[in-house]
Amino acid sequence: SDLSLRNMRELYSNLNENRLQEKFCDVFVKVENRTFGCHRIILVSAMKYFETGKFNEGKKEEIELEGISADGFEGLLNYIYTDEITNVDNVFDLLKTSNLLIVKRLADLCVEYIRANVNSIP
């Protein structure tokens, strides 16, 4: 229904605002030279990669990810926290990041976008 969709969008918006202001962040993910404040429960819920015990429960911690770009990780976080792809300029970084961190829905969307725009992507 429209009400539940509106509630879901409001929830996404609040979660994203908290992330951007680093409120309630209990995990800090370092990628290249940037650090991103995140919420462990969101990462574990959204990315299969983090289901395999990468975190110590109940402790604030910092982890480092290698093999992906900071821009790709930022795009993935934006997608997870907003359910929107906000920048398609880095679609190949986004695809690589979503494949590595096992976010299948985002990877599928990236492939779909690439197929539909194969002649116009630089």
C-alpha positions in Angstrom: 0.0 0.0 0.0 1.0 3.6 -0.3 1.3 4.0 3.4 3.7 1.2 3.9 5.8 2.4 0.9 5.9 5.9 2.4 6.9 4.4 5.8 9.6 2.4 4.1 11.0 5.5 2.3 10.9 7.4 5.6 12.8 4.6 7.3 15.4 4.6 4.5 15.7 8.3 4.7 16.2 8.3 8.5 18.8 5.5 8.3 20.7 7.3 5.6 20.7 10.6 7.6 22.0 8.8 10.6 24.8 7.3 8.5 25.7 10.6 6.9 25.9 12.2 10.3 27.7 9.1 11.7 25.0 8.8 14.4 24.7 5.3 16.0 27.5 4.0 13.7 29.1 1.0 15.2 31.4 0.0 12.2 33.8 2.2 10.3 34.8 0.8 6.9 38.0 2.0 5.4 38.3 1.8 1.6 41.4 3.3 0.0 42.0 6.6 1.9 38.3 7.1 3.0 36.4 5.9 6.0 32.7 5.3 6.0 30.6 5.2 9.2 28.0 2.4 8.9 25.6 0.4 11.0 26.6 -3.2 11.4 23.0 -4.5 11.2 22.5 -2.8 7.8 25.7 -4.2 6.4 25.0 -7.7 7.6 21.4 -7.5 6.4 22.3 -6.1 2.9 25.6 -7.8 2.0 26.1 -11.5 2.0 29.9 -10.8 2.4 29.4 -9.7 6.0 27.3 -12.6 7.0 30.4 -14.8 7.6 31.4 -13.4 10.9 33.5 -10.4 9.9 32.5 -8.4 13.0 32.8 -8.7 16.7 29.3 -8.3 18.2 28.7 -5.3 20.4 32.0 -3.5 19.8 32.7 -0.4 17.7 35.3 -1.4 15.2 37.0 -0.4 12.0 37.5 -2.8 9.2 39.4 -2.3 5.9 38.3 -3.5 2.5 40.7 -4.0 -0.3 40.2 -4.6 -4.0 37.4 -2.1 -4.4 37.3 1.7 -4.9 36.0 4.2 -2.3 33.6 5.6 -5.0 32.3 2.1 -5.7 31.7 1.5 -1.9 30.1 4.9 -1.5 27.7 4.1 -4.3 26.9 0.7 -2.8 26.2 2.3 0.6 24.0 4.9 -1.0 22.1 2.2 -2.7 21.7 0.1 0.5 20.6 3.1 2.6 18.3 4.7 0.0 17.2 1.9 -2.4 18.3 4.1 -5.2 21.3 4.2 -7.5 22.4 7.9 -7.3 25.3 7.9 -9.8 25.6 5.7 -12.9 28.9 7.4 -13.9 30.7 4.7 -11.9 28.6 1.8 -12.9 31.6 -0.5 -13.5 33.0 0.3 -10.0 29.5 -0.3 -8.6 29.2 -3.7 -10.4 32.7 -4.8 -9.1 31.9 -3.7 -5.6 28.4 -5.3 -5.5 29.9 -8.6 -6.9 32.7 -8.7 -4.3 30.4 -7.9 -1.4 27.6 -10.1 -2.7 24.8 -7.6 -3.2 23.1 -9.5 -6.0 20.2 -7.1 -6.6 22.5 -4.2 -7.2 24.8 -6.3 -9.4 21.8 -7.3 -11.5 20.7 -3.7 -11.8 24.2 -2.6 -12.9 24.3 -5.4 -15.6 20.8 -4.4 -16.8 22.0 -0.7 -17.0 25.2 -1.7 -18.9 23.2 -3.9 -21.4 20.7 -1.1 -22.0 23.3 1.6 -22.5 26.2 -0.4 -24.0 26.6 2.0 -26.9 26.6 5.2 -24.8 28.8 4.3 -21.8 32.3 5.9 -22.2 
